[in-house]
Structures are given as C-alpha cells and as structure tokens.
Amino acid sequence: MFQTRAQIATDAAPSHLYKLCKHFAKKIPATYAEDHLSGTASFEWGTAVFRADENMLDIVCLSPDQALLERLSNVVAQHVELLTRKNPAPIRWSSVEPNHVK
C-alpha cells in the first residue's frame, strides 16, 4: 500500500473531522467515532483515515498504487479546502514509505 499524510494545525480539528466524515458518508462508506475523535472514508481507489485532537487534524491516505493515491489525496484536500475556506488551513502532504504487507 502507498500512503501519504497531512497534519493540519487548527483549533477546529474535531469539528472539521466530524464534518468531513458526515459529508463523505452521503456518497461513500464512511465512519465517525466521536469517542475516539477518528473516522474513515472508503473510496473505490483507497481509504482516508482521520484523527483529531484539540489542535491538529491528521489525515492518512492509503491506496494500492501511486496514481490512485494522488487522486485520493487530491479529493480529500479539495474537501478540506472547502471546509476551511473562511480560515484557510494549509495542507502539506508527506510521503510515507510504501507498506508491502498484504
């Protein structure tokens, strides 16, 4: 699996997490766990895993190949940008070493 990660510093991370999960759940399988401040969104081309604390929204995207990973991270980034347009939160993706475990 190929992975990329973004950590977004924001004091609204729990709210953003909730809104992202609920939005994605309208179209694709998505979960939100309020007690753990976490969630997932399962796309045809990969999975986005979300975690939040009071100051940080952490997003990890996983996909079986690099092209699909880029597509997934772009979709997630577009949604984060829309969600934070009043107070923009810069998104910087960093590569995570591919996980070759099946």
C-alpha positions in Angstrom: 0.0 0.0 0.0 1.1 3.5 -0.7 0.5 6.2 1.9 0.6 9.9 2.3 -0.1 12.0 5.4 -1.1 15.5 6.2 -1.2 17.2 9.6 -3.3 20.4 9.7 -2.9 22.7 12.6 -6.3 24.1 13.6 -8.2 24.6 16.8 -11.3 23.4 14.9 -9.9 19.9 14.2 -12.7 18.0 16.0 -15.4 20.0 14.1 -13.6 19.5 10.8 -13.3 15.8 11.4 -17.0 15.4 12.1 -18.0 17.5 9.0 -15.6 15.6 6.7 -16.9 12.2 7.8 -20.6 13.2 7.7 -20.1 14.7 4.2 -18.3 11.7 2.8 -20.9 9.4 4.3 -23.5 10.9 2.0 -21.8 9.3 -1.0 -19.4 6.5 0.2 -18.9 4.3 3.2 -17.6 6.5 6.0 -17.4 6.2 9.7 -17.1 8.7 12.6 -16.2 7.7 16.1 -16.8 10.7 18.4 -15.4 8.9 21.4 -12.0 8.4 19.7 -12.1 11.6 17.5 -11.4 9.4 14.5 -13.1 8.4 11.2 -12.6 6.8 7.8 -13.8 7.3 4.3 -13.6 4.3 1.9 -13.3 5.3 -1.8 -13.1 3.0 -4.7 -9.4 3.9 -5.1 -8.3 3.9 -1.4 -9.1 4.9 2.2 -8.7 8.1 4.1 -8.2 7.8 7.9 -8.8 10.8 10.0 -7.8 11.6 13.6 -8.2 14.8 15.6 -7.2 16.4 18.8 -7.8 19.9 20.1 -5.1 21.4 17.8 -4.5 19.0 14.9 -6.3 17.2 12.1 -4.3 14.2 11.0 -5.1 12.6 7.7 -3.6 9.4 6.2 -4.5 8.3 2.7 -3.8 4.7 1.7 -4.1 3.3 -1.8 -2.8 0.3 -3.8 -0.8 2.5 -6.3 0.8 5.9 -6.5 -1.6 7.3 -9.2 -4.7 6.3 -7.2 -3.1 7.7 -4.0 -2.6 11.1 -5.7 -6.3 11.1 -6.8 -7.4 10.2 -3.3 -5.3 12.9 -1.6 -6.5 15.5 -4.1 -10.1 14.7 -3.4 -9.5 14.9 0.4 -7.5 18.1 0.0 -10.3 19.8 -2.0 -12.8 18.9 0.7 -10.6 20.2 3.4 -10.0 23.5 1.4 -13.8 23.9 1.0 -14.4 23.2 4.7 -11.7 25.7 5.8 -12.3 28.4 3.2 -13.2 31.1 5.8 -10.0 30.4 7.8 -7.7 28.5 5.3 -5.7 25.6 6.7 -2.7 24.8 4.5 -2.4 21.2 3.5 1.1 19.7 3.1 1.2 16.0 2.2 4.3 14.0 3.1 5.1 10.6 1.7 5.1 7.6 3.9 7.1 4.6 2.9 5.0 2.0 1.0 3.8 -0.8 3.1 4.3 -4.1 1.2 2.4 -6.2 3.7 -0.7 -7.6 2.1 
